[in-house]
Amino acid sequence: MDILKPTAVIGTNAWGGSLYGKAVRGSYVEDDIIIDAMRAAKEEDIPLYDLARDYGLGKAQRMIGEFGTKDIFISAKYTPFTHYKPGCVRKSLEKDLKDFKRDYVDIYWLHLPTDVEDHLNEIIDLYHEGKIRHIGVSNFTLDECKKSKKILDTAGIPLYGVQNHYSIICRDWEDNGLLEWCKENSILFWAWAVLEEGMLVDPRIKKRSPMKFTFNRKIKKLKGLYKVMIKVAERHDIKVPQVAIAFCSTKGIVPMCGCRKPEQVTDLAEAVKVRLTPGEIRRLEEAADTANVNIMGADIFRAFVLKSKK
Ligand SMILES: NC(=O)c1ccc[n+]([C@@H]2O[C@H](COP(=O)([O-])OP(=O)(O)OC[C@H]3O[C@@H](n4cnc5c(N)ncnc54)[C@H](OP(=O)(O)O)[C@@H]3O)[C@@H](O)[C@H]2O)c1
């Protein structure tokens, strides 16, 4: 796998312990199954894992350190829940590296646009020290991305990517020009929650989960979209969630999927090889727009962004 041209990313948000798994996903997956999923990722040539300190209450990072082999790729993040303090990023990355049992991460994202310049400058220092191979930003607006690119340009470092929420039913970044800007500037766009945390999977396969309970009202509104997804899936002989993944990859977006099981990894790897037709994309978008489900795509983490002190 070429880290500059990744086809898919494995999300690790749900690699938690028993209580965490049940609370967040409605079920717990044994470590052995996750280890099998990691094996499948290697076989499918998508050994790229997206992490953050709090995923699975820290368990995801520790599992990568314990079971990840040297040839996997690690995407990690600094989450600025408070204002910038000198050394804060370094301290957090050092803890990450200890978890990962290695001396660098492949991609490091500034998780929220708080004190962007200060945080990015510290990330740039860590890049120069070889602890970070590529730098990205996550949950940033177009203006914030432009500002970040300028800071990195000045340091002679390319902005690797933008990691934001995107799916068939959450296309704000397309409407407000961020996706186009990424393309024009050869910046990757990684989409998180392309399956909308389980909402864009096959509605005929019933699963009990607190998430699904929360989404119940929205799921009712999505009936029309599910119909189109099922038709597209049948035409390509793929599964319904694979349509949501292929929707992204057809548009040149890198899909990130929460995979805890080997079959989910295989689904992801197969789906990114499928190309939907312009007509299928249009029908999926029309059905999504008709459903008009409010997902808070662009704004979901705005509440956590702190106002600049300067
Ligand atoms: N940068 C950010 O701020 C940010 C925010 C959120 C997430 N992320 C990243 O994005 C990743 C993906 O998001 P997510 O995990 O929250 O949600 P997601 O990938 O949209 O959805 C995960 C759900 O989809 C199900 N699923 C996965 N593969 C499937 C398949 N092949 N067939 C049927 N169902 C399937 C899972 O089922 P099971 O429950 O059975 O496993 C789970 O319920 C995260 O893990 C994280 O790495 C980043």
The ligand as a Tripos MOL2 file, in Angstrom:
@<TRIPOS>MOLECULE
LIG
   48    52     1     0     0
SMALL
NO_CHARGES

@<TRIPOS>ATOM
      1 N1        -11.6720   12.4830   12.8330 N.am      1 LIG1
      2 C1        -12.7610   12.3570   13.5370 C.2       1 LIG1
      3 O1        -13.1980   13.2960   14.2270 O.2       1 LIG1
      4 C2        -13.4960   11.0520   13.5580 C.ar      1 LIG1
      5 C3        -14.7720   10.9860   14.1490 C.ar      1 LIG1
      6 C4        -15.4500    9.7590   14.1330 C.ar      1 LIG1
      7 C5        -14.8590    8.6530   13.5590 C.ar      1 LIG1
      8 N2        -13.5980    8.7560   13.0150 N.ar      1 LIG1
      9 C6        -12.9470    7.5640   12.4060 C.3       1 LIG1
     10 O2        -13.8100    6.9990   11.4460 O.3       1 LIG1
     11 C7        -13.9640    5.6050   11.7250 C.3       1 LIG1
     12 C8        -15.2810    5.1160   11.2130 C.3       1 LIG1
     13 O3        -16.3360    5.6600   11.9570 O.3       1 LIG1
     14 P1        -17.2570    4.7790   12.9060 P.3       1 LIG1
     15 O4        -16.5250    3.5450   13.2920 O.co2     1 LIG1
     16 O5        -17.7190    5.6670   14.0060 O.co2     1 LIG1
     17 O6        -18.5350    4.5060   12.0490 O.3       1 LIG1
     18 P2        -18.8190    3.7660   10.6440 P.3       1 LIG1
     19 O7        -17.6150    3.2000   10.0440 O.co2     1 LIG1
     20 O8        -19.6390    4.7280    9.8540 O.co2     1 LIG1
     21 O9        -19.7990    2.6380   11.1230 O.3       1 LIG1
     22 C9        -19.4350    1.5660   11.9380 C.3       1 LIG1
     23 C10       -20.6550    0.6670   11.9990 C.3       1 LIG1
     24 O10       -20.7810    0.0270   10.7500 O.3       1 LIG1
     25 C11       -20.8160   -1.3720   10.9250 C.3       1 LIG1
     26 N3        -20.0470   -1.9980    9.8360 N.ar      1 LIG1
     27 C12       -18.7480   -1.8140    9.5200 C.ar      1 LIG1
     28 N4        -18.4170   -2.5230    8.4270 N.ar      1 LIG1
     29 C13       -19.5480   -3.1830    8.0570 C.ar      1 LIG1
     30 C14       -19.8600   -4.0860    7.0180 C.ar      1 LIG1
     31 N5        -18.9550   -4.4610    6.1280 N.pl3     1 LIG1
     32 N6        -21.1270   -4.5610    6.9410 N.ar      1 LIG1
     33 C15       -22.0670   -4.1750    7.8170 C.ar      1 LIG1
     34 N7        -21.8330   -3.3250    8.8310 N.ar      1 LIG1
     35 C16       -20.5930   -2.8360    8.9470 C.ar      1 LIG1
     36 C17       -20.2240   -1.6540   12.2650 C.3       1 LIG1
     37 O11       -20.7840   -2.8410   12.7120 O.3       1 LIG1
     38 P3        -20.3910   -3.6030   14.0620 P.3       1 LIG1
     39 O12       -21.0160   -2.8030   15.1530 O.co2     1 LIG1
     40 O13       -20.9870   -4.9550   13.8760 O.co2     1 LIG1
     41 O14       -18.8970   -3.6260   14.1520 O.co2     1 LIG1
     42 C18       -20.6130   -0.4180   13.0450 C.3       1 LIG1
     43 O15       -21.9180   -0.5630   13.5740 O.3       1 LIG1
     44 C19       -13.7650    5.5220   13.2410 C.3       1 LIG1
     45 O16       -13.4870    4.2210   13.6630 O.3       1 LIG1
     46 C20       -12.6180    6.4790   13.4280 C.3       1 LIG1
     47 O17       -11.3980    5.8510   13.0940 O.3       1 LIG1
     48 C21       -12.9310    9.9320   12.9960 C.ar      1 LIG1
@<TRIPOS>BOND
     1     1     2 1
     2     2     3 2
     3     2     4 1
     4     4     5 ar
     5     4    48 ar
     6     5     6 ar
     7     6     7 ar
     8     7     8 ar
     9     8     9 1
    10     8    48 ar
    11     9    10 1
    12     9    46 1
    13    10    11 1
    14    11    12 1
    15    11    44 1
    16    12    13 1
    17    13    14 1
    18    14    15 2
    19    14    16 1
    20    14    17 1
    21    17    18 1
    22    18    19 2
    23    18    20 1
    24    18    21 1
    25    21    22 1
    26    22    23 1
    27    23    24 1
    28    23    42 1
    29    24    25 1
    30    25    26 1
    31    25    36 1
    32    26    27 ar
    33    26    35 ar
    34    27    28 ar
    35    28    29 ar
    36    29    30 ar
    37    29    35 ar
    38    30    31 1
    39    30    32 ar
    40    32    33 ar
    41    33    34 ar
    42    34    35 ar
    43    36    37 1
    44    36    42 1
    45    37    38 1
    46    38    39 2
    47    38    40 1
    48    38    41 1
    49    42    43 1
    50    44    45 1
    51    44    46 1
    52    46    47 1
@<TRIPOS>SUBSTRUCTURE
     1 LIG1         1 GROUP 0 **** ****
